[in-house]
Amino acid sequence: MCVLLGVTTDGSTTLPSASDELEQLRRENQLLRARQQQLTEALAEQTRQREKLEYQFQLLLRRFTGRSSEKLDKNQLALFEKLLEELAPTMSTESAIAPMAPGASVQGAAHGRRKIPANLPREQVIHDLPEEEKPCPCCGKMRCVIGKQVHEKLKWVPAKVTVIEHVRLTYACRHCEQAATPSGPQIVTADQPLSPIEKGLAEPSLLAQVIVSKYSDHLPLHRLERILERHGIDIARSTMCDWMRDCAVLLKPLYALMVKEVLQSKVIHTDDTSVQVLDKNLPQTRTGRFWVYLGDQDHPYAVFDHTATRERDGPMKFLNGWGRDRKVYLQADAYGGYDGIYLGQAGSKIGNVIEVACLAHCRRKFYDAQGSDSATATQALAYIRLLYDVEDQAKEMTPPERAALRQELAVPRLKEFRAWLESRQAAHGGPVLPKSPMGQAITYAFNQWDALCVYTTDGDLDIDNNAAERALRRIAVGRSNWTFLGSENGGHTAAILYSFIATCQRHRINVFDYLCDVLTRIAAHPMNRLAELLPNRWQPAPATISN
């Protein structure tokens, strides 16, 4: 302990009083406490930063090496057996939380060889006994056929490229030629058939094959270049790129009609994803966006759009005028760029658009927070799973029946879920801190709560936006192969062609057959009957019989 000595005017020293010494000790104690508090806060901040970095690392690790699905561990859900019984008394507890048997299939799908489709062409190969084995070894007489055993195997016939020679016959009148008429012989040549690409080398079938290969099978043009080389054809990838552009231009009126149809929908699902785009004015690629807009059941089209940035101008421009004369619903994620579209938002310029949030996005927040608070995450996921159980029951119902079931079962569960979330927050005495991963998941749920509950009011709405995410998955797979777009125009070309690919797949139409037929007919098809070529209304033209 340090003792302070006082100094008098004559230079002598005096001992401090007890009160002075006590005050000095009090000040030193306060300084030590303040320093301790600073060190404690610094340590807590470092701990939070470490947990945040660990959380982000686990997210990245799961994204690249883990499974993408968000399935719950049934053994873990067994911890909440009582909760599940209280919230879902009609659900079989054994089927809900029973642990899986070792080796059991998660999906429950049957394994084994699948049946070969009956509509495939077949050719028979007869396997007969050698002639010397046909006589009966007992009596020596010839045995007769009493049955057969058929074993089917699949044979692959490689694709082949054929040159189509379009021969235009020319006719002249021999009588006029011999008579030496003043006007000369009347000569006429058969008309040139319309082609998708003027003076182009490719038939519609080859154009359709390149479109399907790139935009459905995700093959970059440089790979298609090598594939064609194996068939003895030398076609540069730049030429195929021009083909894709010209096909998109040809199909653009039909694409515009699909956009118009989508904007007649009561409900539209939308989402976006990034894509790298080459820019001649920059030393590196820049980030563009692909957007998808899914129409409802009465307007069943998947339309893609490309924008240079993720600014709200993209969806604002696409949805311009939608909902001005009626109430409509837009289901999307929590991206702030949609705020200017929804009804009641400041600066809304579109119309009577109601926001519908995605419960799958909300579930993902809790799933990602399992590493920091496993018990709370599992219980939150159990609540959400019960909401999806209601959707399983309502799947085959009509929209009014579905809305009634949601009001009866889903609305009470949502209220209980919200009350439970509030009880977990630190502000209400719960253990979850607001800046923790679990706290951020709860905050996200509350920020989106009203929009998350909208689906219970209308049977035409979905509980999540997974349909739009699935539609964008083809772009995510594609860009891992072709890596970037060559230009801004390439983005618009891809958006048009992706729209036809996705819409055909939505209706389970053979994409190659559709594109081959439409590219053949569209140039001569009357514009006032263009809707006949929409994927859901398309009827293939009768096959031309060649002599």
C-alpha positions in Angstrom: 0.0 0.0 0.0 1.3 3.4 -0.9 1.1 6.0 1.9 1.1 9.6 0.8 3.0 12.1 3.0 1.8 15.7 3.4 4.4 18.6 3.3 4.0 21.7 5.6 5.0 25.3 4.8 8.2 24.9 6.9 9.3 21.8 4.9 8.4 19.2 7.5 6.3 16.1 6.6 3.0 15.0 8.1 1.2 11.7 8.0 -2.2 11.7 6.0 -5.3 11.4 8.0 -7.3 8.2 8.0 -10.1 9.8 6.0 -7.7 10.9 3.3 -6.2 7.5 3.1 -9.7 5.9 2.9 -10.7 8.3 0.1 -7.5 7.5 -1.8 -8.2 3.7 -1.5 -11.7 4.3 -2.7 -10.5 6.1 -5.8 -8.0 3.3 -6.6 -10.7 0.7 -6.1 -13.0 2.5 -8.6 -10.2 2.7 -11.2 -9.6 -1.0 -10.8 -13.3 -1.8 -11.1 -13.5 0.3 -14.2 -10.5 -1.4 -15.7 -12.0 -4.8 -14.9 -15.3 -3.8 -16.5 -13.4 -2.7 -19.7 -11.5 -6.0 -19.8 -14.7 -8.0 -19.3 -16.5 -6.1 -22.1 -13.5 -6.5 -24.4 -13.4 -10.2 -23.7 -17.2 -10.6 -24.2 -16.9 -8.7 -27.6 -14.0 -10.9 -28.6 -16.1 -14.0 -27.7 -19.0 -12.7 -29.7 -16.8 -12.1 -32.7 -15.3 -15.5 -32.4 -18.7 -17.1 -32.3 -19.8 -15.0 -35.2 -16.8 -16.1 -37.3 -17.3 -19.7 -36.3 -21.0 -19.5 -37.3 -20.1 -18.0 -40.7 -17.4 -20.6 -41.2 -19.9 -23.4 -40.4 -22.4 -21.9 -42.9 -19.8 -21.8 -45.6 -18.6 -25.3 -44.8 -22.1 -26.7 -45.0 -22.7 -24.8 -48.2 -19.8 -26.4 -50.0 -19.5 -29.8 -48.3 -22.7 -30.4 -46.4 -26.2 -31.3 -47.5 -28.4 -28.6 -48.8 -31.7 -30.0 -47.4 -33.0 -28.9 -44.1 -34.3 -32.2 -42.8 -34.7 -32.7 -39.1 -33.1 -35.5 -37.2 -36.0 -37.6 -36.0 -34.0 -38.8 -33.0 -33.5 -35.2 -32.0 -37.2 -34.4 -32.4 -37.9 -37.2 -29.9 -36.8 -34.7 -27.2 -40.0 -32.7 -28.0 -42.4 -35.6 -28.0 -44.6 -33.9 -25.5 -44.7 -30.7 -27.5 -45.6 -32.5 -30.7 -48.4 -34.4 -28.9 -49.8 -31.1 -27.5 -49.6 -29.2 -30.8 -50.6 -32.0 -33.1 -52.8 -34.5 -31.3 -54.2 -36.0 -34.5 -50.7 -36.9 -35.8 -49.3 -40.3 -35.1 -46.5 -39.8 -32.6 -44.8 -43.0 -33.7 -44.6 -41.9 -37.3 -43.6 -38.4 -36.3 -40.6 -39.1 -34.1 -39.7 -42.8 -34.4 -36.0 -43.2 -35.1 -35.1 -44.5 -38.6 -34.0 -48.1 -38.9 -30.4 -48.5 -40.0 -30.2 -48.5 -43.8 -33.8 -47.2 -44.3 -34.4 -44.9 -47.1 -35.1 -41.3 -46.2 -37.5 -40.7 -49.0 -39.2 -44.1 -48.6 -38.8 -44.6 -52.4 -38.5 -48.2 -53.6 -35.2 -49.3 -54.9 -34.5 -51.7 -57.8 -34.7 -51.6 -61.6 -37.4 -49.4 -63.1 -39.7 -50.5 -65.8 -38.8 -49.6 -69.4 -41.4 -47.3 -70.9 -43.8 -49.1 -73.2 -43.7 -46.3 -75.8 -40.1 -46.8 -76.7 -39.4 -48.5 -80.1 -38.5 -52.1 -79.8 -36.6 -54.6 -82.0 -36.6 -58.3 -81.3 -33.6 -60.6 -81.4 -34.6 -64.3 -81.4 -32.3 -66.7 -79.6 -33.1 -70.2 -80.8 -31.7 -73.6 -79.9 -29.0 -75.1 -82.2 -30.5 -77.5 -84.7 -28.8 -80.5 -83.2 -30.5 -79.8 -79.8 -34.1 -79.5 -81.1 -34.7 -83.3 -81.4 -36.0 -85.0 -78.2 -33.3 -87.0 -76.5 -35.9 -89.6 -75.5 -37.8 -90.4 -78.7 -35.8 -88.5 -81.3 -38.8 -86.5 -82.6 -38.6 -82.7 -83.1 -39.6 -80.6 -80.1 -42.0 -77.7 -80.6 -42.0 -74.2 -79.1 -44.3 -74.0 -76.0 -43.3 -70.6 -74.7 -40.7 -67.9 -74.5 -38.8 -65.8 -72.0 -38.3 -62.1 -72.8 -35.6 -60.0 -71.2 -35.4 -56.3 -72.2 -32.2 -54.3 -72.4 -31.7 -50.7 -73.4 -29.6 -49.9 -76.5 -28.2 -46.5 -77.2 -28.2 -45.3 -80.8 -25.7 -42.3 -81.1 -27.0 -39.1 -82.6 -26.1 -38.4 -86.2 -26.0 -35.3 -88.3 -27.7 -35.4 -91.7 -27.5 -32.8 -94.5 -30.9 -31.8 -95.9 -30.7 -30.7 -99.5 -33.5 -28.3 -100.3 -34.0 -28.7 -104.1 -36.1 -26.0 -105.7 -37.4 -27.1 -109.0 -37.6 -24.6 -111.9 -40.3 -25.0 -114.6 -40.5 -23.5 -118.1 -43.1 -23.8 -120.9 -41.5 -25.7 -123.9 -44.3 -24.6 -126.2 -43.6 -20.9 -125.6 -39.9 -21.5 -126.0 -40.4 -23.2 -129.4 -42.9 -20.6 -130.5 -40.5 -17.9 -129.8 -43.1 -15.7 -128.1 -42.1 -12.0 -127.7 -42.2 -12.3 -123.9 -40.1 -15.5 -123.9 -40.7 -18.7 -122.1 -42.5 -18.4 -118.7 -40.1 -19.7 -116.1 -41.1 -20.2 -112.5 -39.2 -21.7 -109.5 -40.6 -23.2 -106.3 -40.6 -20.9 -103.3 -37.7 -20.9 -100.8 -39.0 -22.5 -97.6 -39.0 -20.1 -94.6 -36.0 -20.7 -92.3 -35.6 -19.6 -88.6 -32.4 -17.9 -89.5 -32.1 -16.2 -92.9 -29.4 -17.8 -95.0 -28.5 -19.9 -91.9 -26.8 -23.2 -92.0 -28.8 -24.8 -89.2 -32.2 -26.6 -89.5 -34.7 -26.0 -86.6 -33.7 -29.4 -85.2 -30.0 -28.4 -84.8 -31.0 -25.0 -83.3 -33.3 -26.8 -80.9 -30.5 -29.2 -79.9 -28.1 -26.4 -79.2 -30.7 -24.5 -77.1 -31.6 -27.6 -75.1 -27.9 -28.6 -74.6 -26.9 -25.2 -73.3 -29.9 -24.0 -71.4 -31.4 -27.3 -70.2 -28.4 -29.7 -70.0 -25.9 -26.8 -69.0 -23.3 -27.6 -71.7 -21.1 -24.6 -72.6 -20.8 -23.9 -76.3 -17.1 -24.9 -76.3 -18.1 -28.4 -75.3 -20.8 -28.5 -77.9 -18.2 -27.4 -80.4 -16.1 -30.5 -79.5 -19.2 -32.7 -79.6 -20.1 -31.6 -83.1 -16.5 -32.2 -84.1 -17.0 -35.9 -83.2 -19.7 -36.0 -85.9 -17.4 -34.5 -88.5 -18.8 -30.9 -88.3 -16.7 -27.8 -87.7 -19.0 -25.1 -86.3 -17.4 -22.3 -84.2 -18.8 -21.5 -80.8 -19.2 -17.9 -82.0 -21.5 -19.1 -84.7 -23.6 -21.0 -82.2 -23.7 -17.9 -80.0 -25.2 -16.0 -83.0 -27.7 -18.8 -83.5 -28.9 -18.4 -79.9 -29.3 -14.7 -80.3 -31.2 -15.0 -83.5 -33.5 -17.7 -82.0 -34.2 -15.4 -79.0 -35.1 -12.6 -81.4 -37.5 -15.0 -83.3 -39.1 -16.2 -80.1 -39.4 -12.7 -78.5 -43.0 -12.0 -79.6 -44.0 -15.4 -78.0 -42.0 -14.5 -74.9 -43.7 -11.1 -74.7 -47.1 -13.0 -74.8 -45.9 -15.2 -71.9 -45.0 -12.1 -69.9 -48.4 -10.6 -70.5 -50.0 -13.8 -69.4 -48.0 -13.9 -66.2 -49.1 -10.4 -65.4 -52.7 -11.5 -65.4 -52.0 -13.8 -62.4 -53.5 -13.3 -59.0 -50.3 -14.7 -57.4 -46.7 -14.3 -58.7 -43.7 -16.0 -57.2 -40.4 -14.2 -57.8 -36.7 -14.6 -56.8 -33.3 -13.6 -58.2 -29.8 -14.9 -58.4 -26.5 -13.4 -59.4 -24.5 -14.0 -62.6 -21.1 -12.8 -63.8 -21.1 -10.7 -67.0 -18.2 -9.6 -69.2 -17.9 -5.9 -69.6 -15.6 -4.5 -72.3 -15.2 -1.3 -70.2 -14.0 -3.1 -67.1 -10.9 -5.2 -66.5 -13.0 -7.9 -64.8 -16.5 -9.3 -64.9 -19.3 -7.5 -63.1 -22.3 -8.9 -61.3 -25.7 -9.0 -63.1 -29.0 -10.6 -62.0 -31.5 -13.1 -63.3 -35.1 -12.8 -62.0 -37.8 -15.4 -62.4 -41.6 -14.7 -62.3 -43.9 -17.7 -61.9 -47.6 -17.3 -62.9 -50.4 -19.0 -61.0 -52.3 -22.1 -62.1 -54.5 -20.1 -64.5 -51.4 -18.6 -66.1 -48.8 -21.4 -65.8 -45.7 -19.8 -67.2 -42.1 -19.3 -65.9 -40.7 -16.1 -67.2 -37.1 -15.0 -66.7 -35.7 -11.4 -66.9 -32.1 -10.1 -66.9 -30.9 -6.9 -65.3 -27.5 -5.3 -65.0 -27.9 -4.8 -61.2 -30.1 -5.9 -58.3 -31.7 -2.5 -58.0 -35.5 -2.3 -57.5 -35.9 -0.9 -61.0 -35.8 -4.4 -62.4 -39.0 -5.8 -60.6 -40.6 -2.4 -60.7 -40.3 -2.2 -64.4 -41.4 -5.8 -65.0 -44.4 -5.6 -62.7 -45.4 -2.1 -63.9 -49.2 -1.9 -63.9 -49.8 -5.2 -62.2 -52.6 -5.1 -59.6 -53.9 -1.7 -60.4 -57.4 -2.9 -60.9 -57.5 -5.8 -58.3 -55.9 -7.3 -55.3 -52.8 -9.5 -56.1 -50.1 -11.3 -54.1 -46.3 -11.2 -54.6 -44.4 -14.0 -52.8 -40.7 -13.3 -52.5 -37.9 -13.2 -50.0 -37.1 -10.3 -47.6 -35.2 -8.3 -50.2 -35.8 -4.6 -49.6 -36.0 -3.9 -53.3 -39.6 -5.2 -53.3 -40.7 -2.6 -50.6 -41.7 -0.1 -53.2 -44.1 -2.6 -54.8 -46.2 -3.8 -51.8 -49.4 -2.1 -50.9 -49.0 0.3 -48.0 -45.3 0.9 -48.5 -44.1 4.4 -49.0 -43.7 5.2 -52.7 -45.6 2.2 -54.0 -46.2 2.7 -57.7 -47.5 -0.7 -58.8 -50.9 -1.3 -57.4 -52.8 -3.4 -54.8 -49.9 -5.8 -54.3 -49.8 -7.7 -51.0 -46.6 -9.2 -49.6 -46.4 -12.9 -49.0 -43.2 -14.0 -47.2 -41.5 -17.4 -47.4 -41.6 -19.7 -44.4 -38.7 -21.7 -45.9 -36.4 -18.6 -45.6 -37.5 -18.3 -42.0 -36.8 -22.0 -41.3 -33.4 -21.7 -42.9 -32.4 -19.0 -40.3 -33.2 -21.3 -37.5 -31.6 -24.3 -39.2 -28.4 -22.3 -39.7 -28.4 -21.3 -36.0 -28.3 -24.9 -34.7 -24.6 -24.6 -34.0 -25.1 -21.8 -31.5 -28.3 -23.0 -29.8 -29.3 -26.5 -30.8 -32.2 -26.9 -28.3 -34.0 -23.7 -29.3 -33.3 -24.3 -33.0 -34.8 -27.8 -32.9 -37.9 -26.7 -31.1 -38.4 -23.8 -33.6 -38.0 -26.3 -36.4 -40.5 -28.6 -34.8 -43.1 -25.7 -34.7 -42.4 -25.0 -38.4 -42.7 -28.6 -39.3 -46.1 -28.8 -37.8 -47.2 -25.9 -40.1 -45.9 -27.9 -43.1 -47.9 -30.9 -41.8 -51.1 -28.8 -42.3 -50.0 -28.2 -45.9 -49.5 -31.9 -46.5 -53.2 -32.4 -45.4 -54.3 -29.6 -47.6 -52.4 -30.6 -50.7 -55.3 -32.2 -52.6 -58.0 -29.7 -51.4 -59.7 -26.9 -53.3 -58.5 -23.4 -52.4 -61.5 -22.6 -50.2 -61.1 -25.9 -48.3 -57.4 -25.2 -48.0 -58.0 -21.8 -46.5 -60.5 -23.1 -44.0 -58.1 -25.8 -42.9 -55.3 -23.3 -42.4 -57.6 -21.1 -40.3 -58.5 -24.1 -38.2 -55.0 -25.6 -37.7 -52.3 -23.3 -38.9 -53.4 -20.0 -37.3 -53.4 -21.4 -33.7 -50.0 -22.9 -34.2 -48.6 -19.7 -35.5 -49.9 -17.9 -32.4 -48.3 -20.4 -30.2 -45.1 -20.2 -32.2 -44.9 -16.5 -31.8 -45.6 -16.6 -28.1 -42.8 -19.2 -27.7 -40.4 -17.0 -29.7 -41.1 -14.0 -27.5 -40.4 -16.1 -24.4 -37.0 -17.0 -25.7 -35.9 -13.4 -26.2 -33.7 -11.7 -23.6 -36.0 -8.7 -23.5 -38.7 -11.0 -22.1 -36.5 -12.8 -19.7 -35.4 -15.5 -22.2 -31.9 -16.9 -22.7 -31.4 -15.7 -26.3 -29.2 -12.6 -26.9 -30.4 -10.3 -29.7 -27.0 -10.4 -31.6 -26.5 -14.1 -31.4 -27.3 -16.2 -34.5 -30.5 -17.5 -32.8 -31.4 -13.9 -31.8 -31.0 -12.8 -35.4 -33.2 -15.7 -36.6 -36.0 -14.7 -34.1 -35.6 -11.0 -35.2 -36.0 -12.1 -38.8 -39.2 -14.0 -38.0 -40.7 -11.1 -36.2 -39.8 -8.6 -39.0 -41.5 -10.8 -41.5 -44.3 -12.1 -39.2 -47.3 -10.4 -40.8 -46.2 -11.4 -44.3 -45.5 -14.9 -43.1 -49.1 -15.3 -41.9 -50.7 -14.0 -45.1 -50.8 -17.4 -46.7 -53.4 -18.6 -44.2 -56.0 -16.1 -45.5 -56.2 -17.4 -49.1 -56.1 -21.0 -50.4 -54.4 -19.9 -53.6 -51.2 -18.9 -51.7 -48.3 -21.2 -50.8 -46.6 -21.5 -47.5 -43.2 -20.8 -49.1 -41.4 -19.5 -52.2 -39.7 -22.8 -53.0 -41.2 -22.9 -56.5 -39.3 -19.8 -57.5 -36.1 -21.1 -55.9 -36.4 -24.4 -57.9 -36.9 -22.5 -61.1 -33.7 -20.6 -60.5 -31.7 -23.7 -59.7 -31.2 -24.3 -63.4 -29.2 -21.1 -63.6 -27.2 -22.0 -60.5 -26.2 -25.3 -62.1 -25.6 -23.6 -65.5 -23.3 -20.9 -64.3 -21.0 -23.5 -62.6 -20.4 -24.8 -66.2 -20.4 -21.7 -68.5 -19.2 -19.4 -65.6 -20.2 -16.1 -67.1 -22.3 -14.3 -69.7 -20.4 -12.8 -72.7 -22.4 -9.6 -72.7 -25.5 -7.8 -71.5 -27.3 -8.9 -74.7 -26.3 -12.5 -73.8 -28.2 -12.1 -70.6 -31.4 -11.1 -72.4 -31.0 -14.0 -74.8 -30.5 -16.4 -72.0 -33.6 -15.0 -70.1 -35.9 -15.6 -73.2 -34.6 -19.2 -73.8 -34.7 -20.1 -70.2 -38.3 -19.0 -70.1 -39.3 -21.6 -72.7 -37.1 -24.3 -71.1 -38.7 -23.8 -67.7 -42.2 -23.5 -68.9 -42.0 -26.6 -71.0 -40.6 -28.5 -68.1 -43.4 -27.1 -65.9 -45.9 -28.8 -68.3 -43.8 -31.9 -68.8 -43.4 -31.2 -72.5 -40.5 -32.5 -74.4 -38.4 -29.3 -74.8 -36.6 -30.5 -78.0 -39.9 -31.4 -79.8 -41.5 -28.2 -78.8 -38.6 -25.9 -79.9 -38.1 -27.9 -83.1 -41.7 -27.5 -84.1 -42.1 -23.9 -83.0 -38.9 -22.7 -84.7 -40.1 -24.4 -87.9 -43.6 -22.7 -87.8 -43.3 -19.4 -86.1 -41.9 -17.4 -89.0 -45.0 -18.1 -91.1 -47.5 -18.3 -88.2 -50.2 -15.5 -88.1 -49.6 -13.0 -85.3 -53.2 -13.0 -84.3 -52.9 -16.8 -83.6 -49.6 -16.6 -81.8 -51.1 -17.9 -78.5 -51.5 -21.3 -80.2 -47.7 -21.8 -79.9 -47.6 -21.2 -76.1 -46.3 -24.3 -74.4 -49.5 -25.1 -72.5 -51.6 -24.7 -75.7 -49.1 -26.1 -78.2 -50.2 -28.9 -80.5 -47.4 -30.3 -82.8 -47.9 -29.8 -86.5 -48.8 -33.0 -88.5 -45.7 -34.7 -89.7 -44.9 -33.9 -93.4 -44.9 -37.1 -95.5 -42.0 -37.1 -97.9 -42.5 -38.8 -101.3 
